[in-house]
């Protein structure tokens, strides 16, 4: 399930990083504005990584991840709708926080998820599998762009992995806490 979350999150990250400017330009925004959206996406990522880390320290990291992935689904879907530019900048920032920022938090969760003896291997494999999503996203979204689908559907296609990632995180093994307890008892 963790690998699925990695795949889906990196799919969203690379889909937005690769196609956000083009999608916004096709929505009628100037190229300058479209490029500014990418800047705001990355500023949102910094805030999301720091804020997500702060939340994860205070609450259950699994639930924080699930909420952030759900926020990604909503914020990315909203990008397909017309709204005032300042509101759109805010929504793009939320999308950055809940995709790129959440990916950083997913690495932290992976560090807690795997037992110490296989932690580096587990994180490496999860990250490697996730990179498949990073490779496929620009290709798949490019194909969808070529099909000239409505703008809303392009953003729904980018947001759908967030729903899958939310479900994957929620269904992760609850017995991992007992693994951590066994590690501490045997240390």
N, C-alpha and C positions, 0 to 999 in steps of 0.2 A: 504493500500500500504506500509506503514511503517513496518507493521508486516512481510510482504513478504520480504522486504529488510533485516530485522533482520534474518529471517529464512535462506535466501540465503547466507548472509554473514557468519553466523555461520556455515552453511554447508561447505563453502569453508575453513574456518579457521580450523575446526576439521578434514576435509578430508586431508588437507595438513599436519596438525600437526600429524595425525595418520599414514599417508601412504607415505609421501614424502621420507623418508629414504628408505623404501622398494621399491618404484618405481624407485628411483635413483640406488639402488643396482641392480635391474632387468635390468636397462639400461646399466649396465657394470661398474659402478663406484664402487670403493672399499667401504667397510662398513664405514671406517673412513671418506672418502669423503662424503658418503651419510649422515652420522650423522652431518658433518659440514654444509651441506645444511640446516638442521633444525636450527642450530645456526644462520646462515645467515638470514633465514626466520624471526626469532625473532628479530634480529638486525634491519632488514628492517622494522619490525612492529613498533619499537620505533621511527625510523626516520619518518615513515608514519604518526604516531599519532601526533608527534610534527609538522611536515611539513604540514599535513592536517589541523591541528588546526590553524596554521599560515595563510594558504590560506583561510580557512573559515572565519577568522577575517577580511580579506581584500576583499573577494569576497562573492558571495551568497553561503551559505553552501550547499544548494540543488544542485547547479551546480558543486561544488567541489566534493560532494559525487558521482554524476553521472560520472564525469570524473575519479574518483578513481576506481569506479566499472568497468568502461570500461577498465582502465589500468589493472585491475585484470584479466579480460577476455583475454586480449592480452598476458600478462606476463605468466599466467598459461598455456595457449595454447602453448606458445613458449617452455615451459619446456619439451614438448614431442619431440623436435627436437634436433639433435646432434649439439653441438656448442663447441667452446673452453671453457675450465673450468673457466677461469676468467670471460668470458661473461656470462656463466651459473650462476656463483655466483651473478653477478649483476642482472640477471633476477629473480633469487630466492629472492633477496633482494627487488626487485620491487613487487614481488608477496606478500611478507610479509607486505610491506608498504600498498599495495592496498587491503589486506584482513584484517589482524589483526589490522593494523593501522586504516583502514576505519571503522571497527566495533566500535572502540572507538569514532570516529567522529560521527557515527550513533547515539550513545547514546546522544551526545551533540545536534544533530538535533532533537531527540525525545523530549528533554527538551524545545526546541523552538516550536515544533509542537503542543503539547497539551496545552490547556488553563490551567492556574494556578490551578483552582479548581479540576482538574482531572489529573494533571501532573504526580504525583507519581504513580497513578493507571495505567495510560496509558503507562508509561515507563515500569512498572512491567509486564503488560500484553504483551507488544511488546517483551520484553526480554524473558518472559516465552515461548511465541510462537516461538521465535527464537531458543530457546534451543532444540526444536524439530528437527531443522536442525542439531544441534550439535550431537544429539543422532543418527539420521539416517545416517549421512555422513560416519562414519567409517564402518557401516554395508553395505551400498550401494556400496561404493568403494571396500570393501572386497569382495563382490559378483562379482563385475566387475573384480577384480584381479583373482579370482578363474576361471573366464571364459577365462583367458589368452588372453585378447584382446591386440591389439598392444598398445604400450606405449602412442602413440599420442591420442588414443581414451580415455584412462584413464584420461589424462590431460584435454581433451575436456569435459569429464563428470564433472570434478571438475570446469572447467571454465564456463560451461553453466549457472550455477546460477548467475554468475556475470552479464550476459546479462539480465537475468530476474530482478535482483536487479537494474540495470541501468534504465530499463524501468519503474519499480515500482517507483523509486525516481522521474523520470521525470513526471510521471502522478499524483504525489501527489497534493492534493488540493491546489490550488493557493490562495484560500480565507483565508488561515490561517493568513495572514498578517492582514486582517481585524479583526480577532478574537483578535490578540494582540493589535490592536488599540482600540477596545472596552474595553479590560481589563484595558488599561491605562486611558481611559476616565472615567471609573467608579471607578477607585482606588482613 
